């Protein structure tokens, strides 16, 4: 027995243990539950759904039903197809409309309706298209279908000449439905054929279907026309069309003695936009009407008249009429007056309006003779104006009405979602925002760390804590939709090193694809690609959780990875064995080795091999740099934890950072005022102390009108900060300091004088630890975002912030920010620290401990005993630091500071930690911020690997909890043998090494300069990535490569060269260092900081404008969900709408409602207020 439902695309087979092929008629399982789950076993339209057997459902979904289906009793079906066509039918998961004549894009529906047996059979009868039972159908198509079906019933009844009275009309149940369709179709077809044979034998040949086919479905096509509610015309025009159509139908019925069925609808849609079935229907009806007319005009000579008619244009278009008609004479005084008025007009809009009066009466050449200097473009514009707007008619400028949402609420939310814990900058790349006007705005590429619903939940909770009234939830979703941030697929924010590493892994995948295209095995390619993607996921999730000081894997042990084997002072001793290998780290080494071997062995020409090998080397270096970066990040974070653990009543931790320059803001400012502004420098110092077993954070903000962000400014800030701490925290006598690796912090002159600066203020500086480069996001960054939002809120209250004084006032407005104090200070920008005070190899040193005799330094936090640099050997020159000029001191100390405490579990916890592997959640934004400030994360692995299993078993063995020594040893032995294929990592593999820049050859340098200058001339700057690719393919006149592989440069190197060359050119155009106070490098750095602030503020301004454009109110009349709100308001019918309609209207336009949600008044009142803001003001004069 063979299955009757098998095909090449759908192979037969068993289902589970069942492999028996049955006769179709034996399929008798009850499908009621299945149909109910889909929502099709209920009333639809006029009648209830009949009981549907399993066999009939199978036939329907296989597309095998209708009057022509025979011999179903002999059909057989296998278990696989029986299952796939019933309860496991694939279409049950689809939520897009499947109706054949659906208009517009097929979008996913929230409330899905399903097609039942009657609609399925009716669709097949109308379109000859099989739409299975259970398919999705939208509300619009369902309404269209029911209206068309009602017309069919009426038409079928009228075609029977009312032989059956309404009382005798048969009930159209499922068994009789095909009969009705067949009778209606055969009746109409028969009438048409009869008419042709009796009256229009000659005409029938002339007006037949071009393809020579008999249109057997033409009568059914008549029901597929668009319903009138979908036609975009006015109501009175619909009624006029209906009256004209009725007159035409009556006339044709009289001429043909009722043998031609009436025209059921008027075509108001573009011909090319309707379906082929609809085109056939209107073609047939036009043929019948023409034939009836020709038989009356010229009986018996229809063919000759038709041929003559075809040679003439049937309708004169408006352009033809315009050419024949002239309203102006070139010699008339009126045309002279119009030309004079055109010449005297001041604006092009007025000139176009006047020119449109006579532009169509003369040729372009004539017009140019009449008005010298008139361009062809202006003539075309005037003619378009006459056609589209009307001759001499002004273009009405319609005002744009914004939504009721306040600007302050929009900006408050935008500032919130721009926080570093929610939004992370990608180190490279941009995104494009498309505004409603069609304009495209370029903004920096960012990734969002949370899904929209969680962001909005957190924001609403945050607003409650801050007692701020946010806008509606729907408006918040709309704002998030406008913001062009890509959803973060992983859980880790991106920095430069991470971004380069992830990009390298993606590019390595492309390299593997290239090797497969050039002959490598396809199976090898798929396997290798999956391994590469797994490595990427591992680095983004579990790798940092696996890394610590006492790991048995050399790739995860920070002591081993960051020990310098050549210097015992920077070499740590591991008290454990490295007898375990991580299979996921080993997988990376195996993949890199396999790809390298494949490049060497694949059969390709040497030129292509060199290009692939060059790219491979760059990818390998970037991936390994990312891995080492993660190890160093974990270790350097230990320094902060150690400092927090040592806090007591006498000790504090100070974390410092420069915030991005703040561009002055005005409540109302012109575009020329926005550009060219100098940013205000502000420095943030977070002082962490311990009081009564609670850890508190207080931020001290120094604001400058102008300041060069160099080491001298930092030293002066530290001096003032230490003095303030000693004055207000009298018990504090010791301090730890931590910062990022900015050049103004990580330099010898500052570190060599800082201990003395603190000592003069009565504070003993114990350590200064730096975070891993590109991983310095800390307390200061999290405090900056709410401070910016607070300033913008002050500006939105009709205030300006253009100076440091006003900035301080803004930060202290409305009670200030909890735990933040501000001072306005000034500094002499011409001074600097002694550059002769240097620390050897400081770029490789990240941890500094201040001792009596000198400074002890480490390459990695507490790896080795450290190297002691004695003060007497460093030849330190005395440094005189002038105190800051305090114009306005710090405000009074607040009673409540930020608290870093323990959390309590709660089911309502919606705030999470930004650390990828931390699983803690919090019920308030303050708790989450406090946790992230402390850095005490509770980590949990995303997946448990074999390496994790070994770690757990090792813990069991050393603690004596479980007797699994033999099993563990076996696993260790297995791991050692399995990992012997790859070489173990060497000691110190994760240490940062000095990178020597390869010198650029003169030929390469000349080529890069040529590319840079060409970009400057054309206005399209050269893309470093494109230039790098071009270098590999560029050939000379002889066809030889211009650059050899050793001369190829990466995009990063080319970008660095472009940056240096651009700075060199700018030196000739900027002020001298004496004019601006500072060295040339400091001047360039200041300019770069100002540009960075300007670019950021421009991007935020563009984002705000995009949100405002998206949230604007529709122009008059206000129409929402097919309701004319203005007209309903004017007629006093707004209250007559159903409650659910009022709710839908308010939800659509984002209106905030108050009061009971079960009363209409709660929704009517906001709508009344909205109409008052419309240009009509709810007046009846506009109607």
N, C-alpha and C positions, 0 to 999 in steps of 0.2 A: 504494500500500500504506500502510495506517494502522497505527500502533503500538497494540497491545491493552492497553498498560499506562499510557497517558497519562490525565491527569485535570486538573481546574482547578488543583489544588495542585501538580501535578508535570507540567510542560510537557515535551513530547518535544523531541529535538534531536540534533545530531551529537556525537561525541566526537573531538576533535582534527580530523584531516582525514577521518575516517570518517563518512559520513552515510548509509550503506546500511541500509535496514530489511530484516531477515531473518525467515524463518519461525522460530518458536521451536524446532522440532525440529532446525534446522540449528545450534543453539548446542551445540557439542560440545567445548568447551575443557576441559582437565583442571583440576578444582578441588581436586586433592589438596593442593597447596602452600598454597592459600588456607585450606583447612580445617585443615591442620596449624598454620598460623600463629595461628589462633584457638584451637587446642587442642581441636577437636571430632573429629578423625580418629583416635580411639583408643577403647579398650574402655570401655564404660559399662554398669553393671548386669550383666545375664546374658549378653549377646551382643555380638559385634563389629559395627561399623558397616558396612553394605553400601556398595559403590561408588555414589557419588552423581553423577549427570550434571549438567551446567551447566543444562540446561533444567529439571530437577526442582528445583534450588536456586533458580532464578528464580521458579518457581511457588510454592515454599514461602515465600520472603520477600515475595512479593506477596500472600500469604494465600490462594492459589488451590490447594488440595489437599484430598483426601478422596474418598470413594466417589462423591460427586455431581458431580465435575468431568468434563466431557465436551468433545469437539471441541478438544482441545489442539493437534491437528495443524494447525488453521487459524489459530492465534494467531501474531501477528507482534510484533516488538520492535525498537525503535530503538537506536542505539549508546549514547545517553545512559542509557536505562533499563537496558540490558544491563550497563553498567559499574556503575551505582548499586546494582543488585541482586546483584552478585557481589563483585568485589575492592574496590570503593569503597563498599560498603554502610555506611551511617552508623552502624548499631548496633555495628560492630566496636570503636568507641572507648568504648562505655558499659561501666561497671563496677558498675552497680546491678542488683539482682536483678529479673528480669522475670517471675517465676512468678506466675500469677494470684492464688493464695491466700496470697501472702507475708504474714507477720504482722509488725507493727511498721514503723518507718520504713525506707525503702529507702536504706541507706547505701552509700557507695562501698567496694568490697572491694579488699584488697591482692592476694590470691591468687584471681584470677578463674577460675571454671569456666564452661564454655559448654554450651549445650543442643545435643544432636545430633539426628539425624533421628528416632530412635525416640521420644525425649522430646517433641519437637515434635509428632509425630503423636498421641502419647498425650494430651498436653495439649489438643489440638484435640478429640479424641474425648470427653474428660471435660468440658471447659468450653465447647466451641464458640468458643474464643478462639485466634487465630493468634499463636503465639510463634515467630518465625523461628529457623532454625538459626544458631547462633553467638551467640545472646543470652546474657547473663550469668545465672547462677543461683547462689544461696547454698547453703552446705552443708546448712543446716536444711531448705530447700525440696527439695533433691535427695534427702535421706533420707526426707522425707515422701512424695515422689512414688514412690520405690522401694517403700516399705511398702504404699502404696495400690495399686500395680501388682501386687504379690504377692497382695494380697487379691482383686483382680480375677481373677487366674488361678485361684485356689482357688474363687471363686464361680462362674466360668464352668464349671469342672470339676464342681462339685456340682450345678449346674442341669441338667447332662446326665445326672444320676442315675448317675454313674460308669460310663457306657456305654463309656468309653475308659479303659483301664488306664494307670497312670503311665508304663509303658514305651512305650505307644502315643501319649502326648501329643505333639502336633506341636511342633517347634522353632519358637519364635516369632521368626522373622526379619522383616526389614523388609517383605518382600512380603506376609506373612501377618498383619501386625499389625492392619490395618483390618478384616480378616475376623474376627479374634478379638473386636474391640470391637463390630462390628456383630452378631455372633452373640450375644454376651453381652447386648447391649442389647435385641435383638429377642426373645430368650428371656424376659428379665425382663418386658418390656412385654406380651408375649403371655400370660404367666402371670397378670399382674395383670388384664388384660382378661378372661381366661377366668374368673378367680375372681369378678369383678364380675358377669359375665353369668350364671353358674350359680347363685350362692348369694346375692348381695347386690344384686339389681337395684334395689330401692328405696333401699337404703343408699348405693349408688353415687351416686345423684342428690343425696342429702343431704350427703355428705362429699366432694363433688367440689371441684376447684380453684375458689377464689372468682372467678377471672377467666374461668372456663368453658373453659379450655384443657386439652387433653390433654397431660400432662407427659411428652413423649417422651424427655426426658433425665433423668428421675427416677432411673432405674437407674444412670446414670452419675454422678449426684450423690452416690451413696453412697460413692464412693471419694474424695471430696474432703473428708471430715471430718478434723478435726485428729488427728494421731498422738498416742498416749497420752503420749509423753515430753514433749509440749508442754503438757499439762494440769497445772495447779498443784495437785495433790492428792497425798495420801500413797499409798505403794505398797500397803498393805493395803486401802485404799479402792478402788484400781484393781482389785485382785483381787476384791473384793466386787461391784463393778459388773459385772465380767466374768462372775461366777457368776450374778448376777441376769439379765443379758442372755441368757446361755445358756439359763436356765430359761424366759425369755419366748419365745425363738426356738423351743425345743422345744415349748412349749405351742401357739404359733401354727401351727407346722408340723403338729401333731397335729390341730388344729381345722380346718385348711384342706387336709389331706391333702397337704402339701408344696407347695402351689401358690403360697405367698407366700415370697419370698426372705427370709433372716434379716436382722435388724438388726445392722449391722456395728460400730457404735460408740455410745458414750453421749455426749450433748452436755453438756459441762461449761463451755462458754463462754457469755457473755451473748448472748442471741438477736440483739440489734442489732449485735453485733460480728462475726457470721459472714456469709458471702457469701449472695447470693440463691440461688445454686445449692444451697448447703448447707441453706438454709431450705426449699427445695422438697423436698429429699430427706427431711428429718425430717417435714415435713407429710404426704408420701405414705406414709411408714412408719406414722405415727400413724393415718392414715385406714384403712390396711389392718388394723392391729391392732384399732382400734375396731370396724370392720365385722365382723371375726371374732368379737369378744366379743358384740356385739349379736345376731348370728345364733344364738348359743347361748342367751343370756338370754331372747330373745323372737323365736323363728323366725317369719318372715312379718310381724312388726310392728316391724321395725327403725326405720322412719321415724317412727312415733308415739313410740317410746321415745326416739329421738334428739331429737325436738322437745321432749319433756318434760325431757330431760337438759340441753338448752341453756338452759332457763329457770331452772335452779338453778346456784348457784356450784359449780364443779367441785371446788375445793380451798378449805378454810377456812384463811385466813391466820392467822398467829400473833397478830396484833392482835385479830382477832375472838374467838379463844379466850380471850385475856387479859381481854377485856371481860366474858365470861361467867363467869369464874372469879375469885373473891375469896378471898384467904388470910387476911385480917384483918377483924375486926369492929370498927367504930368504938367500940363500947361495951366492948370487951374490955380487960383489964388489960394485955395484951401491947402493944397499940398505945399505951397511956399510957406504958409504960416506954420504948418506942422514941422517943416524942416527947420525953420527959424527957432521954434520952441525946443526942438531936439538939440540944436546947437547951444542954446542958452541954458539948458538944464545942467545942474551942478553934479548930480549923481548918476551913476550908470543905471540904477534902478528906474529912475524917472526917464532917462533916455530910452531904455528898453520898452517901457510902457508906451511912450509916444510912437516909437518906431513900429511897434506891433500893430498900429492902426493901418498901416499901408505896406508892411513888409511883404505880404502875400500877393500884392497887386503888381509887383514889378520883379524883374529878374535881378540876380545879384549884381550883374554888370550895370544895369540901370540905376540901382540903388547907390552903387559906389560912385557913379557919375553925378548923381544928385547930391550926395553927401561925401565930399572928398575925405579920404582917410578911414572910411568905414570898413571894418574887417569882415571877412566871411563868417567868422565865429559869432560876431555880434548880430549879424543878419539871421543866422540860424537860431540864436537865443531869442531874438524877437519873434521869429515865426513860431518857435515852441511856446513862447508866452501867449501868443494869440490862440494857439490850439488848446493849450492846457488850462490857462487862466481866463482867457477871453481878450479880445482886442481892446486895448486901452484900459483894461481892468487892473487895479492895484493888487499886489500880493498881500493878503491879510496876514500880518504877523501875529500868530496866536501865542499868547503868554503861556509859559510853562508853570504849572503849580506843583510845588513840592509836597511831599507827604507831611503829615502832622508830626512825624517823629522829630524830636529836637536834635539839633546838631550836637549838643553836649552829650546826649545819650549815645549817638553814633560814635563819637570820638572816644567816649569812655570805654565802649566795648572794643573798638579797634586798638586802643592802648592796652587793654587787658590781653587780647589774643596775640599781641606782639611781644609778650614776655618771653624771656629765654627758656623758661621751663615748658612753654607751650609751643614755641616756634623757634626753630633752629636755622640759622643762616647756613646755606651751602657755600663752600669756599669758592665756587665758580658757577657760572651760568646765570641765565635770566629767564623770566617767564613773561608772557604777553597777556595783558588784560584787554579784552575787547569791550568797549563801552557801547551803550545803546545807540549812540550816534554813528557807530561804525569805526570810530577812532580807536587806534591800538596804542596802549601805553606799556612801556617796558619797565618791569620792576625786578628786583633781585630775586633769585630763586631761593625758596625756603621750603622746609618740610614741617608738617604739623605733627605733633607728637600724640595727639588724642583725636578721637572721632568727634564730629560736630555735636552730637547729643550730649556727650560727656563734658565738652567744653562749656556748653550752654548751662548745663546743670551746675557746674562749678561756678560759673559767672553769676547766676541768680543767687546762689548761696553766698557768694562773696559780696554781692550788692546788699543782701540782708544784713550781713555783718557790718558793712560800712554805712548802712542806712541811706542807700542811694536807690532811687526808683528807676529801674531799667525799662527799656522799651519791651514790646510784646515778644513772646517766644518766636512767633512766625517771622517777625522782622529780624530777629537775631539769626535765624536760619538763612534768611535772604542775604544778610550781610556776609555770613560765612560763605554762601554760594558765590558772591561777587569776588571775595578775596581769593586771589589765584594762588593758593598754597596747596601743594600736592600732599595727599595723605601719606603719612610715614608708614611704610610697610614693616619696618623693623622697629625696635624699641629704643634705638640709640640715636641721639642727635649727631650731626656730622660736623667735624672740624676739617682743616685742610688735609692733614695726614690721612684721616679716615676717608675723606672724599676721594683722594687720590688712590687709596687702597681699593675701595669699592669699585671705582672706575677701572682700575687695572684688572680686577677679577672679571668684570663684564667684558673688557677687551680681550682678556685671555680666552674667554668663551668664543669670541669672534675669531680668534686665531685658530682655535680647534675646528671651527666650522670651515675656515679656509683650507686647513689641511685635509678635511674630509672631501671638500670639493676638488682637491688636487690628487686624490687617489687613496687617502687613508681610509681604513675600514669604518663603515658607518656605525657598526656596533661599538667599536672603540670610541668613536666620537660621542655617542650618546652616554656611554658609561663615564667617560672623562668629564663631560659637561656637568653631569649630575654630581660628581665628586667636587668639582669647582664650586658649584652653587651651595653645596653643603658646607664647604669651608667658609664661604662668605657668611652664611647664617650662623655658623659657630662663632666666628670672630665678633659678630654683632650681639651675641646673646651670652653664651656660657663661658667663653674663654676667660673673661675677667673674674668670674666666680671660681674658676679652677686655679687662679694664680695666687700664690702666697709664698712665704719664706720657707716653708717646710714641706714642699711638694716633692714627691719621689720621681717626678718627671722633669727632665732638664729643661724642657720648653716652658714649664709652669713655675719652676723654682726661681723666685726673684733673687735670692742670694747667689745662686749659680749663674743666672743670666746676666746679672749686673756687676759681677766681680771682675776686676781687671787682673788677668793672669800675669801681666808684666809688672805690676806694682803691688807689693804686699800691703801698702797702706790703704788701698782701695779694693782689697780682696777679702771676701768674707769666707768663713768656714762653715760648711754645712754639717750638721750633727746627724744627718740621716743619709741613707744610700739612695742613689738615683737608679733604681732597679725596675722602674715602670715606664712604659712608653704610652703616650696618648695616641689612640688609633686615628683620631681626627687630625692631629698635628702631623702624624706620619702620612696621612692621606694627602696632605698638601705637598710634602716632599716627593711622594710617589708621582703625583700628577705633574709636577714641574719636571721631574726626570723623564717621564713618559713623553711629554710634549717636546722636550729638548731632543730626545732620541728620534722622535718621529720627524722633526724638522731636518735632522741630519741624514736620515735614511730615505725620505720620500723622494720620488722621482720628479724633480722640478729643476728649472734652470737656476744657475748660481745667483743670478741677479735677484730673482724672486726669493730665493732662500735667504739671501742677505737681508732683504727687507723684513721678512718674517722673523728672522733671528734677532734683528735689531729691536723690533717691537717686543719680542718675547723677553729680552733682557730688561727692558724698561718695566714691563709688567711684573717680572719676578722681583726686581728691586723694590717697587712700590708696595707689593704685597708683604714682603718681609719687613719693610720699614713700618707698615701698619701694625704688624704683629709685635715688633719691638716697642712701638709707641704705646700699645695697650699694656705691656708689662711695666714700662716706666710710669705710666699713669697710675697703676695700682699701687706701686711702691711709694711714689711721691705723695699720694693721698694719706699714707700712714703718718706722715709728719704732722698733718693737721689733727688727726685722731690722738696722736701722742701728746700734742700741746693741749688739747681739750681735756685729756685725762689728768694732766698735771695742774689744771687750774685750781686755785684756792683763793682765799681772801687777799693774798698778796700778789697774785699772778694774773695777768690778762693775756689774751691773744688779739693781735691787731692784724686785720686783713685789709689791704689797700688796693685801690684801682682808680684809674682815670675813667670817668664816664665819657661817652661820645659827646663831642661838643654840642651845646644847645644853641640852635639858631633862634635869634630873637623873634617873637611873635607879636602880632598886633591883632586886635579884635577885628578890624577891617584894614586890609592892606592891599595895595595895588600890585600888579605883577612885577613892575620895575622895582618896587620895594622888597619883593620876595628874593629876587636874585641879587647877588653881590654882597650879601650880608656876611659879617665876620662872626663866627661862632663864639660863645662864651664857654670858657674852660671851667670845669668843676671836678673836684677830686673827692672821692668817697673813702672814708676810713671807718670800718666796722670794728668796734671794740667789744670783744667777748669777755665777760666776767662771770664769776660764780658767786652767788649769794644765797645763803640758806639752802644749799644743795640744788639750787636752780641756776641754770646757765642763762644769762641775759645778754642781749645784743643791743648796742646803741650806736647809731651811725652819726659821724661828724662830717659835714659837707662843707668844703671850702670852695667859694665861688669867686672867680676873677673876671674883671672886664677884659683884661688881656694878660695872657701868661704863656710863656714858652714852656712846653711840657718837657723840661730837661731834669737832670739829676739835681741841679741847684734848687729848682722849685720844689722837688720832692723832699730834699733835706730841710728846707724852710718849713714845709708843711709838717714834717715829722717833729721838728722842734716845737712848733706851736701845739701840736697834738699831744706830745709828751707833757708839756706844761699844763695843758687843760686836764689831762688824765690825773696828774699828780694833785691838781687843785681840787678836783671834784671827787676823785677816788683816793682819798688820802691814805688808805691802807695799801694801795698798789705800789709795789717796789720792783717788780720784775715783769718782763714782757717778752712774748714770742711775736715774731712778725712773719707774715706770709703774703706773697703777691704773685702775679703772673710774671712772664719773662720779658716784659717790655724793656726796651733799652734804657729808659730813664730809671729803672729799678736795678736791673741786672748789670751793674758796672762797678769797677773797682773804686773810683772816687767816692761814691755814695757809701758803699759797704765799709770802707776804711774810716769814714768820719762819723757814721751813724751811731756807733757805740759811744763815742764821746758826746754826741748831741744828746743822747738819752741820759747819759751820766750827769750832764750839766742840769738836767731837769729833775734829777733825783730818781731816775728809773734805770734799772740794770737790764740791758738788752741781752737776753740769753741766746737766742737763735734767730736766724733769718732763713726761711725755707722757701724755695720757689716751686711752683707747680710745674708739671710737664708742659712744654710748649703745645699750644693749641688745645689744652685741656684745663684752662684756668677759670672757667665759669664758677663763680662762688657767690658768697653773700652779697657783695657789692652789686653784681649784675642783677640779682633778684630785687634789690632795693631800688635800682634805677628806674625800672618800669613803673611802679606806683608813684614815684616822684614826678615823672614826666606826665602821667595822667592827672596828677594833682595840679600841676602847672596849667595844663590845657583846660582843666575845669575852671580855674581862675580866669583864664583868658576868655572863656565862653560867657563869663559873667560881666562882659563889657569892660575888660581891663587889658592893658598892654604889658608885655614882658620883653623889654628891649635892652635892659641893663642888668648888672649883677644885683643892684639894689632892688629892682622890681622882681627879679627872680627869687631873691630871699623872701620878699613880701609874699609872693605867690606860694612858696613852699610852706610858709607859716600861716597862710589863710585858712579859714574854716577850722581852726584848732590845730592845724599842722598835721603831720604824719606821725603815727605812733613810733617812738624810738628813733626819730630823725631830728637832728639839730643843725642849723645852718649859720655860717658866718661869711660875711663879705670882706674879702681881704685883697691886698695889693702886694706886688713884689717887683723888685728892680729887674727888668728883663735882660739887662746887659751883663749881669754877673753869671759866673759859672764856677763849677768846682775844678780843682787842679787836675788836669788830665794826666799829669805825671804820676799821680797815685794809682798804680795799677796792680792787679792781681794776675799772676801768670795763668794762662789757659782758663780764664774765667768762663769762657763759652761752654766748657765741658763740666763746670762745677755748678751744683744746684742746691747744696745745703751748706750753711755756714754757722758755726758755733763760736761765740765770742768768749775767749778766755783771757786771763790776766796778761799772759805773755804774748798772745797773738790770736789768730783766727784759725780754727780747725775746719777744714773743708772736705767735702765728699762729692764724688761723682753721682752717687745714688744714696738715698737716705739710709744712713747708718750701715752701709755695706763696707766692712773693714773698720779699722780704728781711726781712719781719716788722716789727713796730712796737716800738720801744724805749720802755719805760716807765721813766723815771729815778726812782731812789729819792727824790731830793730833791723831785720833783713829787708824789709819792704821799702825803706827810705821814704817814709810818709812825710809829706810837707804839711805844716799846720794849715788848717782851713778856717777862715773867718766867715761865718754864716750870719748874714744880717736877718734879723727877725722880720716876720711878716708885718705889714702895716694893716692892723685890724681896723677897718672902717666901721663895721657893725659886728659886734661879737656874737657868739652862739646864744641862742635864746635860752630861756630858763629850762632847766632839766624837767622832763615829764615824769609824772608819778609812775607811769606804766611803761616799761620797756619791752622789747621783744623777748620772748621766753623760749628757750630750747628745753623742752621737757619730755616726759614720757607720754605715750599715747594710750588711750583706752579703746578697746575694740567696740565697734558699733555697727549695726546693720545699715545705717544711713551714711556710711563713709564713701564719699564720691571723689575725694582728692587723693591722688596717688603720687608717689615719688618719681622724679624724672630719671633716676638711675635705672638702667635697663633691667638689672637682675633683682632689684629690691622689690619685695612683694607687699610692703606695708601700705595701707590706705588710711585716710584720715577723714574726720567728719567736718573739719573746718579748714579754710585756706591758711589760717594762722598756724595750725598744727603742722600742716604739710610744709610750710615755709621753715618753721622751726626745726623740723626733722632734717630737711635738706641742708640747713645751716650747720647742723651738728655732724652730718655725714655718717651717722651710725646706721648703716643699712643692714637690713635682714635679707640675705640673698637666697634665692631658690633657683635651681636649675630648670631650664625650659624642657630639657629631655635628659634622660639618664643613659649615659653611654657605658661601654665596657670599662672605660677608665674610671668612671664614677663608681661602678660596682667594685672595682679593685680597691678604691680609696675607702669605701665603706667596710669592706672585709678586712682591710688593714687596720682600721680603727677597732674593729671587733677583736682582732687578734692581739693588739697591743694592750687593750683594756681588759682582756680576759673574759669578755662577755660571751663569746661563742667559740667552740672548739672546731675551727675550720682551717687549722694550720696547714694540713696536707692539701686541702682544696685550693687555698690561697697560693701555696707554693707552686702548685700545678699551673695555676693561672699566670703567676709571675713568669714561670719557665716558658709558658706558651707565648706570653707577650714578648719575652726577650728573643725567642727564636723567630717570632713573626716580624719583629722590628729590626732584625739584623740585616735586612735588605738595604736599609738606608743608614746613612752615617749619623751618629748622635750629634746634637748641637754642641758647639764648643763653648767653653766658659767665656762669659762676657759678650755673648752674641747680641744681646739687647742693648749694650752700651751705645750712647750716641758718639759717633766718630766725626772728626773734622773732615769736611768735604772740600777737596781741592777743585776749584772751578777749572775746567779745561779751557785753555786759551783758544780764542776764536782765531782761525786763520784769516789772513787778509782777504782771501777770496770769499770766505763765508761772511765776513763782516761787511764787505762791499755789497754782497747780495742782500743781506738783511737791511742795510741802510737804504738800498734801492726800493725794497718792498715797503719800508716804513714811509719813505717820502712819497711814494706813489699813492699810498693810502691817505696821506695828509693832503695831497693835491686833489684827489677825487672826492674826499669827504667820507669815503668808506674805508675805515681803518683795516689794516691787514690782520687777519685772524692767525694767531701763532700756530694753531693746530693745522690749518690749511697750508701755511708756509712750510711747516715741518713735513707734511705729506708731499708737497711739491718738490722739496729738496731731493727726495728719494727717486723722483721720476724725471727731473729736468735733464735735458740732453742738449748738446751743442749742435752746430751745423753738420758735423760728421756723424751724428747719431750716437755719440758716446755720452756716458753719464758725466755730468758736470761735477758732481760731488761723489766721492767715494764713501763707502760705509763708515769709515773712521771720521769723516767730516760731517755726517748727519747729526742734526741737533734735535732735541726733544722740544715739544711745545712749551714746556716750563722754562727751558733755557732761552728760547726765543722770546718768550714773554718778558723774562728778566732783562734781556738785552734791550728790547723796545722801551721798557720802563727807564732804564739808565740813559738811553739815548734821548728820550723825551725830556728827562730832567736836565740833561746837558744843554739841550736847545732852550729850555725855559730860563736857564741862568742868564742868558743874554737879554731876556725881556722883563725880568723881575727886578725889584729894588735891590740895592746892595745890602749886605748884612748890617752895615752901620746904620742904614736908614731904618731897619726893622728891629734892630737890637738882637744880636745873636749870630752864630756862625751860619755859613751857607747851608749846611746840612740841616740845622735847626729851622731855618727859614723854609726850606723845602718841606720839612716835616710838618710845620705849622700849616702851610698851604694844603698839604695832603689831608690833614685833619679837618680843615675847613671844607674841603671838597667832599670828604666822606660824610660830614654832617649835612651838607647841602643835598647830596645824593639821597641820603636816608630820608630827609624831610620832604624832598620832592616826591620820592616814592610813596610816602605816607599821604601826602596831599593828593596825589593821583588816585590812591586807593580810596580816600574819603570821597573824592569827587565821583568815582565810579559807584560808590554806595549811594550817594545822593541821587545820581541819575537813575539808579535802579529802583529807588524808593519813591520816585515822584508820583503825584496823584495824576490819574488820567485827565486829559483836557475835557472841557465841557462838550457834550453832556457826560456826567459821570456814569459810565455803564460798567456794571460788575455782574458777572454770571448771567448775562442777557437781561438784566434789570436796569432800566433807566432811572437812577436814583433821583436825579434832578426833577424829572417829570413826575415821578411818584410823590416827591415832596411837594411840588407845586399843586398837584391834584388832591393832596391830603390822603393818599392811598398807601403811604408807607407802612401804616399799622395793619393794613389788610394782608400783608405778606405773612406766610407761614413762619413759625418760630425757627424752623430748621433753615429756611432760606435766609432769614436775617442773620443767623449765626454764620452761615457760609459766607455771606457778603462781608461781615466784619472780619472774619478769619482771613479772607482772600486779600484784603487791603491792609491787614495788620492793625485794626483799630483796637484800642484798649477799652474794655468794657468793665463796668462796675455794677454791683448789685446781683440779684438772683439770676442765674443762668436759665431759669425756667420762665422768665417774664420777658415779653417783647420790649418793654420799656427800657430794659438794660441795653438793648441793641439799637433801638430807634433813636435815643438821645445822642449817642456818639455820631450816628449818621446825619442827624440834623446839624450838629456842629460842623461836620465835614462839608455839607452842602453850603453852609454860610461862607466857607473859604473859596468856593467855586466862583467863577466870574459871573454866573447868573444870580448868585446870592439867593437861590431858591425862588426867584421872581417869575411871575407868569408872563412877563413882557417878552421873554426870549422865545416863547412858543407861539 
